[in-house]
Amino acid sequence: MQQRQLGRTGIAVSVLGLGCQSIGGGLYHGGRRQALNLVGAAADAGINFFDTSDHYSLGRSEEYLGAALRGRRQQLVLATKIGTTYSRFARAALTLRPGLRLFAGALRPFKLSLHHARASRRSCDFSATYVRAACEASLRRLRTDYLDLLQLHKPPAALLASDELRNALEDLRRAGKVRAVGVAVDTHEDALLALENEYFQVVQVTINLLDQQAVGTVLPLALARGVGIIARNPRAQGHLTDALSDIAAETYARNELEVQQRTHQALEFQFLTESGRTLAQAALQYVLQLPGVSVVAPRLFNSAQLPEVLRALTAPPLTTAELQRIALIAATTGNVIPTSRYRSSI
């Protein structure tokens, strides 16, 4: 597994990481055994970067990750995110999700509304007291005494320059509990704001064939400033896959129309499957060839999905003609990027 430097942190990460949002055993995902099998298989395949959050399934993602990676800590890079909180009512409701798994099929038509109901109960806390407490709680769940990367999870822009917040993070670094500090953002505009603050060493942002806004704006600036970039959602929450019967986008979209529009947009990239690769593999290759990207962290549900992701590293690489066609599609949607901004290999 090829590795790259995570910006100026001095941390080497596998080019493919694992996004761990779905290993917490929620309503539409498997439980502990499925999570342990996935994480173990990923580590065996050479993936050393694991990205989670303290609010994924109310911390269960961290718990399963810590259990699965026991005995392998020194060879791995653990990244988590903090700052998202839920109301007492929402936390109580979320604890019931695993018990409702038998009824997941009947509830599927309501996925979007259920997600919106949960999101409406979500808030954030980036106070110094909470940041310190959240870090300690993550360390316990992950069964480790230090985090390789601690990220603020979608903080308000006004807080990025907060001295109180920065001091709390610096205290954690001086205590040896955190090696590097970063920000996970919602949009490329938020990423640009984070890059204005020299304190943050890593930015996590969505980059994929359907969401190319960060390519010509965020990546050049991050590369110039030595900031590591974690590219999430490389398959556009399932739109850039060959199986569209049940995708994460159906849960996280703003509405049904958005799902339909993005599904139609993804069809424009089907030509990438004509060279002996799947659409998901082509989507991963596209992001991996972008200078400035340190690691791509696709979100997987189970170990059966892992081989296709790994084969993205050995599938026929994107050709110059294909990259030019991708750029042309991007230009027609307003996402203009220079065709020269690609790595010669992944």
N, C-alpha and C positions, 0 to 999 in steps of 0.2 A: 504494500500500500504506500503510494507516494505521500510525502509529508511536505508541508509548507510552514513558514513562520507566521505566527499570528501577530502581524504587525510588528511593533517594537517591544512586545512583551517578553521576547526570548523563549516563548513557548512554541514547540513544534506540534502541529496538528495534522492528522490524516486529512487528505483532500476531501474525503467523504466522512461526514459525521453522522450522528443519529439524533434526530429531533424526538424527544421523549414525551411529547404531550399525550400520546395515545397509549402509554404503557401503564396508566393509572387504574385501568379497569372501570371505565365509565359505562354509561348505558349501552353504547354500541360497540364496546371493545371487550376483549377477553380479560381475564383476571390475572392473578399472580403468576401462575405457571406459564402462561403465554408471554408475559412480560419478561420473566427470567430467561426463557428460551431465546427470545429475540435479542436481548442485550448480550447474552453469552455468545450467541452466534456472531453478532456484530464484532465483538472483541476478538473472537477467534479468527475472524476474517481480516484483522488488521486495523479496524476502526478504533481510534483511540480518543475521539472527541464525542462527548455525550452532553447534550444540552437539554436542561429541564427547567422547572420553575417550582417555587414553593406552593403555588396555587393550583397546579395541575392535579385534579382529583383531590384537592385539599391536602396536598403533600404526599399522597400515595405514590406518585411517580418517583419522587425522590427516595422513598422507602424501598420500592422495588429495585431502583437503580443501585442503591447502596448494597442491597442484598445480593444482587446479581454479580456485582463487581468485587465482591469481598475477596481479598487475597491478591488483587491485581492493581491496587491503587497506584503504585509507583509508575506504572507504565501508561497510565490513562490521564486524560484531561477532563476534569469535571467542571461544567459550567452550569450555573443556575441563575434564576431571575427572582427578584423580590419587589414588593411594592403593591401588588394587587391584593385587595381584601374583599370579603363578602359580609353581608349583613348576617345576623344570627339566624334569621329565617332562611336565607339562601344556603347557609352552611348546613342547616338541618335537612333541607330538601336535597342537597347534593349527596349527603350521606346515604340517602335512600336509593340512589341510582343503581348500584350493583344489584340490589334486590329486585329491581324492575326489569332486569335483563331478559327475563322470560317473556315479557310483554313488549320487547323492543320492536318487533315486527308491526304490532298494532299501533305503536306510537310513531312509526317512521313518517307518516304524513305530517306530523306535528313537529318535526325536527327543528325547523326554522323558528317557529313560534316559541318552542321550549328554550332555544338558545337565546332569543331576545329577552325572554322572561328572566333568565339567569343573568344576562349581561346588565339588565336594568338594576339588579341588586348588587352589582360590583362597583367598588370604589377603589381608592388608592390611599396609601399612607407612606410618605417618604420622610417622616420625622426622624431625627437622629436616634431617638429611643427605639422606634420601630425597626429601623435598618439594622441596628445592633442585635436586637432580639431575633429578627428574622434570620439573620446570618447564623446565629447560634443554633436556631431550630433546624435550619437546613443542614448544618454540619452533623447534627445528631441523626437526622433521617438518612443522610448519605453515608453515615458511619465513617467519617473522616475528620481529621483535625485541621484541614485547610481546603479551601476552594481554589482551583486554578483561575477561575473567572467568576466574578460576581457582577451581575448586570442589573441595572435599574430597569424595571419592566414598564415601558411606555409612560415615563414621567411627564408631567406638564412642562412645557418649554421653559417657563419661568423658574423652575427649580434647578435647571441644569447648572446654573451659576451660583447656587446657594452655598455660602460658606459653611453653614451648619451641616448640610448634607455632605459636602466634600470633607469636612473634618471627621465626620463619623466614618466615612469610607477609609480615610487615611489612617484612622485609629486601628481599623481592622487589618489594614496592610502592615502597619508597624508591628502589630501583635502576631503576625505570621499566619493569620487566618484566611487571608485573601492574597493571591499573587498578582492579579490584574483586575482592573475595574472597567466596565463597559456599560453601554446603553442598548436596550432592545427597543426599536421604535416602530411606529405604525406606518409612517410615510417617508418618502425620500426627502420631503421638506424638513421633517423632524430630524432625519439623519444629518442634513446639512447644518442644522442648529447645534446638534451634538458635536459635530466636527469643529465648530467655532470654539469649543472649550477644550483646551489642550490637555486637560486632566484625564479625559477618557481615552483609554488605549484601544478599545474595541467597540465597533458598532454593528448591531445585528439589524438587517433590513431585508425586506422582501425583494427578490430579484428573480425573474423568470421571463419566458418568452412573451407572456401577456402583460407583464409589469416591468418594463424596461426603463422607467423614469430615472432610476438610480445609476444607470450605466454611464451616461454622459455627464452626470453631475456629481454624484457621491463618490464613485470609484476613483476618478482622477485625483480628487482632493484628498481622499483617504490614503491613496498611494503616495502622494507627495508628502503627507504628514506622518507617514509610518503608522497609520491606524489600521488595525486588523478588521477585516470585514467577514462577518458570518452571513451567508446568503441563505435565507429561509424561504420556504414555500417554492422550491425550484420547479415543482410540478403543478403549481397553481392550485393547490388543494384538491388535486385529482383531475382537473380539466385537461392537463397534459399527460394523460395516460390513455391506454387503449381500452380500459374498462370504465365505463361511465355510468354503470347501473347504480352505484352507491358511492358518492364521493363526499369528502369533508366539506366541499364548497356548498353543498346543500344545507349544511348546518350553519355556516358562518357568513353566508351572503346577507346583504341588506334586505333582499326580497327575491321572489322567484324570477322576476324579469332579469335581474343581474345574473343569475345562474344561466338562463337561456342565452343571454347576450355573450357571456364569456365562453359558453359551450360552442356557439357559432364562431367566435373569434378563434378558438383553438383549432377548428377545422382547417384554417389557413395553413397550419403547420404540419398537416398530415404528409406532405411531400417528403418530410424528413425521415419517414419510415421506409422509403423506397431503396435505401442503401444498406439494408440488413440490420437495422436497429429498431427498437421499439420507440414510440413517441416519448415515453418516460426517459429512456436512455439518451435520446437526442436532447431533451430538455435539460438533463443534468450536464451533458457535454457542453451545451451552450453556456451555462453559467460558469463551469470550470475553466473555460477558455478566456474568461474576462480578466484582464490584469487588475489586480487589486483585491480579488476574492481570495481569502485565505482558506475557507472551508465551506462546503455546501452541506446543509443539515436537513435532508429530507425526513419527513415524519412518516414512520412506518407503524403498521398495526401488529404485524406478526412476522415470524422468521421466514414464512413462505414468500414474503415480498422482497427479502434481502437479495437473493441471487440476481434478480433483474437489475437492481440498483448497482450491484457490484460489477455486472457486465458492462455498465456504462464506461468503465475504464479500459475495456478491451474491444468494445464494439467499433466499427469503422468510424473514424473521426469525421466531424463536420467538414465538408469541403469548402473551398473558397467560394464556389458558386452558391452553395447553400447558405453560407454566411451573408453573401450579398443579397440573396432573396429575403433572408430574415430582416436585414436592414431596410429593404424596400418596403416590407410589410410594416415595419416599425414606423417608417416615414409617413405612410398613409394614415397611421393612427395618431400621428403627432409625436411619436417617440423617436426622434432622429438621433442616430448614433453613428460615429465614424466607423466605416468597415475595417479600418486598419487596427482597431483596438481589440485585438484578440491575441491570445497566446499562440505560439506555433504548435504547442502540444499541451496535453493535460497530464 
